[in-house]
Amino acid sequence: MATFSKTLPVLATPDVLVCGAGCAGVGAAVAAARNGAQTLVVERCGFAGGFLTAVIGAGFDGLVDSRSGRVVVGGVALEMVARMGLVPGATDAAQLRGMRFTRNADLVIAARQVAEGRTHLCSDPEKFKLAADRILADGGARVLYHTQVVDVITAGTGTDARIGEVVVANKGGLGCIRPKVVVDCTGDGDVAAWAGAPFDLFERPQPMSLHFRIGKVPASPQLQQRCAEVLRRAHAAGRLGLYGGPWMSSFAPDEVYVNAVRLLGLGIDPEQLSRAEQQGREDTWRIFALWQEELPEFRHGHGPGRRHCGSPGRRQGWGDPGGPPNSVPGTPPGAGGDPENRRPLKTQSQERSADFPLDMVPAPYL
Ligand SMILES: Cc1cc2nc3c(=O)[nH]c(=O)nc-3n(C[C@H](O)[C@H](O)[C@H](O)COP(=O)(O)OP(=O)(O)OC[C@H]3O[C@@H](n4cnc5c(N)ncnc54)[C@H](O)[C@@H]3O)c2cc1C
């Protein structure tokens, strides 16, 4: 145990501090700024978008009703789609509202098998980053990238407890921000947890994933099916541990973007997250090698370009010390919560990937 004491400079005193600039953070910050609040956004990455840009998501889940194809979410989300220029000719949200879209960005769409009367809708990470910068600036929100929230200073107790300052770390060192209101959009509930707010952790967390891109491979739904078959056989033969899908997208005609890696671990545990990054890279190359062995389309494929590990609902428990090749080692069963950091795990369960059905399913094809 070490005690650290330092007087921190107050870097800003905004009306609203938005912590995290994923989709939720962008929406919250734009809405606050447009309503006249002095708004500051802090984001640990050098760009906005969170999962959508850092891990890579090609589809906008929930934006469109898959049965009718109609847009069911408006607001900043729809404005972002317009600003990103994803639909040629549609430059504002009103135009998008009148259209009908495909479900998401899977390869059925890349292969241009778009149902009649529907329009292809696939995200683009780089366009998202630029559009987010612009929508935040236009709205009047200030942004500090490469700035991580590391703690909070609270005043009061019980239901009267309030966050006085949010402690951040960046290349300027440690500092704090004294906002009137804090919006926690970290995806992990970092701010709320450090402030002592109660939270739940799932017993059976959805695995983390690391998406990767392979160049010089002609994407098609048929290839995706064959890729799935190779992984199924490799898993059955014990050559590959937990995996999902694979689900494939494509941002260019001669590449595939792959969501297949599945890593058991707790994304808020620094050790486990680091092991997940390492194991994710191992699995990425393993999957690529399996496809190269069996599928001629991958012979000249350009090795996987990887993104970061992403995990859904990361305040969750896990445990798999004796698990398959792609379980993240190093954490004793029942560990993971750190009372010192006010991140207790509620319960833990021992799971082996063979008993872990979630996400271990073939990709759904239309
Ligand atoms: C493997 C996987 C695949 C998915 N596929 C899709 C898909 O195809 N389409 C889809 O629509 N959804 C998909 N989702 C769901 C999607 O990821 C979430 O719905 C979405 O990311 C939630 O947005 P958010 O802004 O709340 O969180 P996030 O996207 O996680 O954003 C949180 C932001 O906060 C930042 N941050 C975190 N902690 C701190 C801190 N302490 N200080 C400063 N900044 C911090 C992060 O860097 C990040 O930018 C997927 C999720 C996973 C895990």
The ligand as an SDF file (V2000), in Angstrom:
LIG
                    3D

 53 58  0  0  0  0  0  0  0  0999 V2000
  -17.3690   -7.5460  -29.8360 C   0  0  0  0  0  0  0  0  0  0  0  0
  -18.4860   -6.5130  -29.9440 C   0  0  0  0  0  0  0  0  0  0  0  0
  -19.1120   -6.3430  -31.1620 C   0  0  0  0  0  0  0  0  0  0  0  0
  -20.1180   -5.3870  -31.2630 C   0  0  0  0  0  0  0  0  0  0  0  0
  -20.6590   -5.1800  -32.5130 N   0  0  0  0  0  0  0  0  0  0  0  0
  -21.4830   -4.1480  -32.6910 C   0  0  0  0  0  0  0  0  0  0  0  0
  -21.8970   -3.7770  -33.9960 C   0  0  0  0  0  0  0  0  0  0  0  0
  -21.4980   -4.3580  -35.0030 O   0  0  0  0  0  0  0  0  0  0  0  0
  -22.7590   -2.7510  -34.1230 N   0  0  0  0  0  0  0  0  0  0  0  0
  -23.1950   -2.0620  -33.0170 C   0  0  0  0  0  0  0  0  0  0  0  0
  -23.9820   -1.1340  -33.2080 O   0  0  0  0  0  0  0  0  0  0  0  0
  -22.8260   -2.3750  -31.7710 N   0  0  0  0  0  0  0  0  0  0  0  0
  -21.9620   -3.3850  -31.5960 C   0  0  0  0  0  0  0  0  0  0  0  0
  -21.5380   -3.6820  -30.3350 N   0  0  0  0  0  0  0  0  0  0  0  0
  -22.0950   -2.9240  -29.2090 C   0  0  0  0  0  0  0  0  0  0  0  0
  -21.3950   -1.5770  -29.0750 C   0  0  0  0  0  0  0  0  0  0  0  0
  -20.0270   -1.8160  -28.8240 O   0  0  0  0  0  0  0  0  0  0  0  0
  -21.9840   -0.7670  -27.9110 C   0  0  0  0  0  0  0  0  0  0  0  0
  -23.3600   -0.6880  -28.0320 O   0  0  0  0  0  0  0  0  0  0  0  0
  -21.4360    0.6600  -27.9320 C   0  0  0  0  0  0  0  0  0  0  0  0
  -20.0330    0.6210  -28.0170 O   0  0  0  0  0  0  0  0  0  0  0  0
  -21.8400    1.4200  -26.6820 C   0  0  0  0  0  0  0  0  0  0  0  0
  -21.3390    2.7300  -26.8260 O   0  0  0  0  0  0  0  0  0  0  0  0
  -20.7510    3.5280  -25.6000 P   0  0  0  0  0  0  0  0  0  0  0  0
  -20.4310    4.9000  -26.0960 O   0  0  0  0  0  0  0  0  0  0  0  0
  -21.6530    3.3830  -24.4420 O   0  0  0  0  0  0  0  0  0  0  0  0
  -19.4050    2.7430  -25.1620 O   0  0  0  0  0  0  0  0  0  0  0  0
  -18.0160    2.5950  -25.9030 P   0  0  0  0  0  0  0  0  0  0  0  0
  -18.1640    2.4460  -27.3730 O   0  0  0  0  0  0  0  0  0  0  0  0
  -17.2940    1.5210  -25.1800 O   0  0  0  0  0  0  0  0  0  0  0  0
  -17.2900    3.9940  -25.6270 O   0  0  0  0  0  0  0  0  0  0  0  0
  -16.7170    4.3010  -24.3830 C   0  0  0  0  0  0  0  0  0  0  0  0
  -15.6690    5.3830  -24.6030 C   0  0  0  0  0  0  0  0  0  0  0  0
  -15.1710    5.8030  -23.3480 O   0  0  0  0  0  0  0  0  0  0  0  0
  -13.7580    5.8180  -23.3750 C   0  0  0  0  0  0  0  0  0  0  0  0
  -13.2910    5.5380  -22.0320 N   0  0  0  0  0  0  0  0  0  0  0  0
  -13.4560    4.4140  -21.3050 C   0  0  0  0  0  0  0  0  0  0  0  0
  -12.9470    4.5450  -20.0820 N   0  0  0  0  0  0  0  0  0  0  0  0
  -12.4460    5.7920  -20.0200 C   0  0  0  0  0  0  0  0  0  0  0  0
  -11.7790    6.5220  -18.9940 C   0  0  0  0  0  0  0  0  0  0  0  0
  -11.5560    5.9730  -17.7970 N   0  0  0  0  0  0  0  0  0  0  0  0
  -11.3980    7.7880  -19.2630 N   0  0  0  0  0  0  0  0  0  0  0  0
  -11.6240    8.3290  -20.4830 C   0  0  0  0  0  0  0  0  0  0  0  0
  -12.2380    7.6850  -21.4830 N   0  0  0  0  0  0  0  0  0  0  0  0
  -12.6500    6.4330  -21.2500 C   0  0  0  0  0  0  0  0  0  0  0  0
  -13.3730    4.7430  -24.3770 C   0  0  0  0  0  0  0  0  0  0  0  0
  -12.0890    4.9600  -24.9320 O   0  0  0  0  0  0  0  0  0  0  0  0
  -14.4790    4.8900  -25.4250 C   0  0  0  0  0  0  0  0  0  0  0  0
  -14.1750    5.8300  -26.4030 O   0  0  0  0  0  0  0  0  0  0  0  0
  -20.5210   -4.6260  -30.1650 C   0  0  0  0  0  0  0  0  0  0  0  0
  -19.8810   -4.8190  -28.9350 C   0  0  0  0  0  0  0  0  0  0  0  0
  -18.8680   -5.7340  -28.8500 C   0  0  0  0  0  0  0  0  0  0  0  0
  -18.1320   -5.8840  -27.5460 C   0  0  0  0  0  0  0  0  0  0  0  0
  1  2  1  0
  2  3  1  0
  2 52  2  0
  3  4  2  0
  4  5  1  0
  4 50  1  0
  5  6  2  0
  6  7  1  0
  6 13  1  0
  7  8  2  0
  7  9  1  0
  9 10  1  0
 10 11  2  0
 10 12  1  0
 12 13  2  0
 13 14  1  0
 14 15  1  0
 14 50  1  0
 15 16  1  0
 16 17  1  0
 16 18  1  0
 18 19  1  0
 18 20  1  0
 20 21  1  0
 20 22  1  0
 22 23  1  0
 23 24  1  0
 24 25  2  0
 24 26  1  0
 24 27  1  0
 27 28  1  0
 28 29  2  0
 28 30  1  0
 28 31  1  0
 31 32  1  0
 32 33  1  0
 33 34  1  0
 33 48  1  0
 34 35  1  0
 35 36  1  0
 35 46  1  0
 36 37  1  0
 36 45  1  0
 37 38  2  0
 38 39  1  0
 39 40  1  0
 39 45  2  0
 40 41  1  0
 40 42  2  0
 42 43  1  0
 43 44  2  0
 44 45  1  0
 46 47  1  0
 46 48  1  0
 48 49  1  0
 50 51  2  0
 51 52  1  0
 52 53  1  0
M  END
$$$$
